[in-house]
Amino acid sequence: MTRASLEKQPHEVASMFDGVAANYDLTNDVISLGQARLWRKAVAAAVDARPAQKILDLAAGTATSSQPFVKAGAYVVPCDFSLGMLKVGKERHPWMPFTAGDGMRLPFKDETFDTVTISFGLRNIQDTDVALRELYRVTKPGGRVVICEFSQPTWTPFRTVYTEYLMRAIPPAARAVSSNPDAYVYLAESIRDWPDQPALAALLQKAGWSKVAWRNLTGGVVALHRATRA
């Protein structure tokens, strides 16, 4: 098993991420040309974590994305379905409550979290509609969701260049730093196959979320969607 298919069978995707866990953060920095750190800062600002809040960081991987929330004083649960990612994360942050879980069947009670967030993981869950409903279920009334995900560049000439970069430049870059470069072919294909900004907003509304909004980062390469549970 070196890569998952776009059918996104959970065991395939989890196995693929197990294989890239050790160098995952480094690889992301390289193939995003350093933008990944800026995107994480944007997520932290959107979540706006506060002391004593309970935050679910789904698809947290090694919990790099969770650290700004921890520093703000929130109680953060990093959750992922890749045991390899969780193992590496636990070695780096042994005090954190890492939890194995599938985004379609979250192992938490209803209305548990003040904020739920997922960065670059929603497109890897087999059924997006089910995942968005599960995030809604575990969020307290008045709570929020913040989704950071690859999207579609808004400027047409740049979109063409970006698509070429995904398929031509990412695999060679991944070969230089990743233990499983074939996995990044899947990741590039999954980005190209993902809904654009308005389409994801519509899926959020369909799942019951209100006050749905988004803003583009890096010209729409990434979009930051936010919504509230009524």
Buried (B, 14 or more C-beta within 10 A) or exposed (E): EEBBEEEBEBEBBBBBBBBBBBBBBEBBBBBBEEBBEEBBEBBBEBBEBEEEBBBBBBBBBBBBBBBBBBEBEBBBBBBBBBBBBBBBBBEEBEEBEBBEBBBBEBEBEEEBBBBBBBBBBBBBBBEBEBBBBBBBBBBBEEBBBBBBBBBBBBEEEBBEEBBEBBEEEBBEBBEEBBEBBBBBBBBBBBBBEBBEBEEBBEBBBEBBBEEBEBEBBBBBBBBBBBBBBE
